[in-house]
Every structure is written in C-alpha cells, then in structure tokens.
C-alpha cells in the first residue's frame, strides 16, 4: 500500500518535481563543469566544494592548500581571504607560511613584497592563540628572508616576545640565508640569538649547509663560533668529510 501511494503521489506532481524527487542528493550535479585550463573557475569549484566539508580540521587543511594555490597564481587578495575562513589557529599559521613562501617565486619589486608581508602580519595579529601567533610570525620572518628581505625578516623576529621562538626564528632565517650563500646575513641573524644553546645549534646547522655548498672557509668559520666542544668537533669533522668526498669524486676516472 505504501509503495502504491508513493507512486500515485509522484504521478500527480509536475514532471520536473518528479525528476528532483527521484534523484538522490549525493548524485546531483551542483557545480558547473569548467575547462580544466580555466584555473580561476576550477579554484572556485574547489572552494565551493571545501565549504561542504563538515569536519573542521579537514576543511581548514583544504582551505590552506587553496590559499597556497591562489598565492602561486598571484591571487594574493583571495589567498588572504582564505585565512579568514580557517578556524584552526595552527592551520592559520601554516597558511600564512604557504602564502609567504610563494612571494619569492614571483620576483616582485621589494615594495610589492612589503605590502604582501604587511597584509600577512595583519592576518597574524588576528590569531588569538599565543603559540600559533608566534609561529605565524616565525613563518613570516622566514618568508621575508626567502624573498631576500633580510631587514624585514629581522624586524619581524625582533617583535616576537617568546624568547625560544624568537631565537628559533633567527636560526631559521640564518639557514635560509646560508642556502643563498649570504654569510654576512647569516652571522647577523645568529648574532641576534641570545641563548648559547640556540646559537650553537644555529652555527652547527649553517656550517653544514655552507659545507654542502662548498663554501668551506665560511663553513669552517661557522664551526669555530660554536661554544659546545662536542658540537664544534662534529661540525669540523663534517667539513673535512665533505671535502674528502668532493676530492674523491674529482679524482675518480
């Protein structure tokens, strides 16, 4: 009887309503398909899809990746807006990192970079979770160094109140500068570290980076700045090892 009544009702409805009733919502096509080469259209589809994710952590992760994609495609204004959609503080910080790291790839004039980092700093200031806020500033400082804005990076790191995270920011900045082979900037960054253990770790790390870049004089100079005898010995030994490995490769037939 129930089945007969159901079909009777369907036949009394307009044709388009019958169609809607018979289609399960999960199979309904709500998004207009666009050419995959039309990135803006595809990204907008991705955003509308992300908005339907019920799990907050998953949705925030998707928003983070969308923000990185937007920044990579030079759509920074929309990328900033994605930060506002994210509810998890640490994911907000990671999103700021993703956007900031995309800046260097665009090779913008320094004035344009400053505007972007200022906007990211404004977004970071809205994070009300102290650890995540400090991490966001660390990521901004790293991004500035990666984009070649050493002065901006040092200023951002100096603004951090947490001593451990501030020292970590200067250490991370020094590593990026070492990757660029800017030993003058490296020494200045590490010089701002006010804890010996952090300073030793930073010099040991950059010594290795510089050694791998075959900047042996700078690597050795860094190793000599390490106060801990054990860590200093490890750093010096590493320099000798990478030089020997390089010589063997050159001598090989």
N, C-alpha and C positions, 0 to 999 in steps of 0.2 A: 504493500500500500504506500509505504514511504517513497519508494522509487517511482511509482506511478504518479504520485502527487508532485514530486520534484520535476519530472519531465513535463507534466501538464503546465506547471508554472513557467518553465522555460519557453514552451511554445507560445505562451501568452505575452512574452516580453518582446520588445523590438529586437531586430536581428543583431544590432551592434552590441546590445547588452548581453545577449546570449553568448556572443563571442567572448566578451570580457569575463563572464561567469565561468566559462569552460577552460579558460587559460589559467594555469597556476601562476601566482605572482612571481615565483622564483624564475619562471621561464620567460617573463615579459621583458621585451627589449625596451628599456627606458632611455638608453643613451644612443644618440645618433652616431653612427659609424662615420669616421672621417678618414681621409687619406693618411696613412701612417707617416708620410713625409711632412704632413702639416703638424709640426711639433706642438704649437700652441693649442690646437684642437685636441690632440692626444693628451696633453698635460691636463687640460680642463676636464677631459673624461676621467683621467686618473684622480683628480681632485674630487670630483663628484662621487667616484667610487669609494675613495677614502672616507668620505663623510658618512658612508653607510656602515662602516666598521664599528661594531658595538664595543669591542674590547679597547679600553683607553690606551693601554701600552702599545698595542699593535697599531692602532690608528695614529698615535703620535710618531711611531717609527716610520710609518708610510709618509706622513707629513714631512718628517725630517729629510727623507730621500727626495721628496718632491722639491723641497726648498733647495737642496743641492743641485738638482737638475735645472731649476729655474735660474740659479746663480750661474751655472755653467753656460746657460744660454743667454746670459746678460740681461736677465729679467729680475733685477735685484729688488725692485719695489714689491713685486708679487712674492718674492722669496721672503722678505721681511714679514709680510702678512701671514705667511705660514707659521712663523714663530708664535704669533698671537693665537693660532688655533691649537697649539700644543699645550697640554695641561701638565705634563710631567716635567718638573724643573731640570732634571739632569738631561732629558732629551732636548729641552730648550737650549741648554748649553752646548750640546753636541750639534744642534742645528746651526747655532751661531758659528761654531767651528767650521762646519761644512761650507757655509756661505763665505766666511772669511778666507778660507783656503782657496776658494775659486777666484779670488781677486787677482792673484799673481798671474794666472793663466791668460787674463785679458790684456795685460800690459797697458793698463790705463795710465794717464798722467797722474803725478803724485796728488794733485789737487782733487781729482776724482776719487782716488783711493781714500783720501782723508774723509770725504763725505760718506763713503760706504762704512768705514770703521766707526765714524761718529754715530751713524744710524744703528750699527750693531751694538755700540756701547749703550745707546738709549734703550735698546731692547733688553740688554743685560741688566740694566738698572731696575727693570720691572720684575726681575726674578726675586721672589721673597724667601727663597731657601738659601741661607748663607753659604753652605758648601758648593751648591750648584752655581751660585752667583760668582764665587771666587774662581771656580773652574772656567766659567764663561769668560772672565777677564783674562785668565791664562791663555785660553784659546785665541782671544782677540790679539793679545801680545804676540803669540806665535804666528798668527796670520799676518800681522804687520811686519814681522821680521822676514817672513817668507816672501812678502811683497816688496821687500827692500826698504821698508820704513823703520829703520832702527830707532830713530829718535821717538817715534810714536810708540814703538814697542816698549822701550824703556819707561816712558811716561805711564803707559797702561799698567805695567808691572809694579811701578812705584806706588800706584794708587791702591794696591791690594793691602788690606790690613792684616790678613793672616800671614805670619812670618814664614811658615813652612811652605805654603802655597806660593807666596811671593818669591821665595828662593827657588822653588821649582820652576816658576815662570821664567826667571832669569837663566836658569840652567837649560830649559827647553829652547829658549831664544838663542843661547850660545851654540847649541847643537845645530840649529838651522844655519846660523852664520858660519859655522865650521864647514857645513856642507857646501856653502857658497865660497869657501876659501878666504873669508874675510877675518883674518886672525886678529886684526886691530879691534874689530867689533866684538869678537869672541872674548878678548881679555877685558873689555869694558863691561860686558854683560856679567861675566863671572865676578868682576870686581865689586858688583853691587850685592853679591851674596854675602850675608853677614853671619853665616854659620859655617864653621870649618868643615864639618862632615859633608854638607851640601856642596861646598866649594871644591873639596877633594873629589867628590863624585863627578862634578861637572868637568873638572880638568882631566880626569881619567877618561871620561866619555869622549870629550873633544880631541884628546890626544889620539885615541883610536881612530876617530873619524879622519883626522888630518893625516895619520899614518896610512890609512887606506887610500887617501887621495895623493899619496906620495909627496906630501908636504912634510918631509922628515924633520927639518930644522924646527918648524913650528910645533910639530908633534912632540919632539924632544923637549922643547922649551915648556910646553904644557905639562909634561910629566914631571919636570923639575919643580913645578909650582905645587905639587901635591905634598901635603904635610904628613900624611899617613905613610910610614915606610913600606908597608906591605903593598898598598895600592900603587905607590910610586914604583916599586920594583916590578909589579905586574905591567905597568904602563911602559916602562923602559924595555922590558923583555918583549913586549908586543911589537915595539918599533924595530927591534933587532930581527924579530921573526919575519915581519912583512918585508923588510929589506932583503933578507936572505932568500925569501920566496921569489921576490922580484928578480934577483940576480940569477937564480936557477932557471927561471923562465927565459931570461936573455941569453944564458949560456947553452940552453938546450939546442941540439942540432935541428 
